[in-house]
Amino acid sequence: MKYFLKSIGVAIVIALMSSSVVAAEFTKGVVKKVNMKSHKVTIIHEELKDLGMPAMTMVFRTADDAMLEKMNVGDKIEFVADRVKGKLTVIELK
């Protein structure tokens, strides 16, 4: 019984360590267009390593409208993008 409980404890620790959150990597970009009506922003960006995408110009949704309000055409930004419900979305903004 003692061995069994010890094994479960080790398994829990390993599971917690493997599921730890990895810090998101920010990508540099320049805002090309902000469309408040469609809640989208066009960004000329460097490689999105986390998503396996090369540098290009893309349209993104934003996690919330407050992000859009902070962006202006020509702004140099750093952001984190991810797929949210299948849509490329800016989820963090510096």
C-alpha positions as CSV (number, residue, x, y, z in Angstrom):
1,M,0.0,0.0,0.0
2,K,2.8,2.3,0.9
3,Y,4.5,1.7,-2.5
4,F,1.2,2.4,-4.3
5,L,0.6,5.8,-2.5
6,K,4.2,6.8,-3.2
7,S,3.8,5.9,-6.9
8,I,0.6,8.0,-7.2
9,G,2.4,10.9,-5.5
10,V,5.2,10.7,-8.1
11,A,2.8,10.5,-10.9
12,I,0.9,13.6,-9.7
13,V,4.2,15.6,-9.5
14,I,5.3,14.5,-13.0
15,A,1.8,15.4,-14.4
16,L,2.0,18.9,-12.8
17,M,5.5,19.5,-14.1
18,S,4.6,18.5,-17.6
19,S,1.6,20.7,-17.8
20,S,3.3,23.8,-16.5
21,V,2.6,26.9,-18.6
22,V,5.3,28.0,-20.9
23,A,5.8,31.7,-21.3
24,A,4.4,33.0,-24.6
25,E,6.9,34.4,-27.1
26,F,6.2,38.0,-28.2
27,T,6.5,38.8,-32.0
28,K,7.3,42.2,-33.4
29,G,5.1,43.8,-35.9
30,V,3.8,47.0,-37.5
31,V,0.1,47.8,-37.6
32,K,-1.0,48.3,-41.2
33,K,-4.8,48.6,-40.7
34,V,-7.3,48.8,-37.8
35,N,-10.9,47.9,-38.5
36,M,-13.0,48.6,-35.5
37,K,-16.2,47.6,-37.3
38,S,-15.0,44.1,-38.0
39,H,-12.9,43.9,-34.8
40,K,-9.8,43.0,-36.8
41,V,-6.3,44.4,-37.2
42,T,-3.8,43.9,-40.1
43,I,-0.2,43.4,-38.9
44,I,3.0,43.1,-40.9
45,H,4.8,40.7,-38.6
46,E,8.0,38.7,-38.1
47,E,7.9,34.9,-37.9
48,L,5.2,33.5,-35.6
49,K,7.4,30.7,-34.1
50,D,4.6,29.4,-31.8
51,L,2.3,29.0,-34.8
52,G,4.9,27.8,-37.3
53,M,4.2,30.8,-39.7
54,P,6.8,32.8,-41.6
55,A,7.0,36.6,-41.6
56,M,4.1,38.1,-43.6
57,T,1.1,40.5,-43.5
58,M,-2.0,39.0,-41.8
59,V,-5.4,39.9,-40.5
60,F,-6.0,39.0,-36.8
61,R,-8.9,39.2,-34.5
62,T,-8.2,40.6,-31.0
63,A,-9.1,39.1,-27.7
64,D,-10.9,42.3,-26.8
65,D,-11.8,45.7,-28.3
66,A,-9.5,47.5,-25.8
67,M,-6.6,46.1,-27.8
68,L,-7.9,47.6,-31.0
69,E,-8.4,51.0,-29.4
70,K,-4.7,51.0,-28.4
71,M,-3.5,50.4,-32.0
72,N,-2.9,53.0,-34.7
73,V,-1.7,52.5,-38.2
74,G,2.1,52.6,-38.2
75,D,2.5,51.6,-34.6
76,K,5.4,49.2,-33.8
77,I,4.0,46.6,-31.5
78,E,4.9,43.3,-29.8
79,F,2.2,40.8,-29.5
80,V,1.3,37.1,-28.9
81,A,-1.1,35.4,-31.3
82,D,-2.9,32.1,-31.0
83,R,-5.8,30.2,-32.5
84,V,-9.0,30.9,-30.6
85,K,-11.9,28.9,-31.8
86,G,-10.0,28.4,-35.1
87,K,-9.3,32.1,-35.7
88,L,-5.9,33.8,-35.4
89,T,-6.2,36.1,-32.5
90,V,-4.0,38.7,-30.8
91,I,-4.2,37.5,-27.2
92,E,-1.5,39.8,-25.6
93,L,-0.1,43.2,-26.5
94,K,2.8,45.2,-25.2
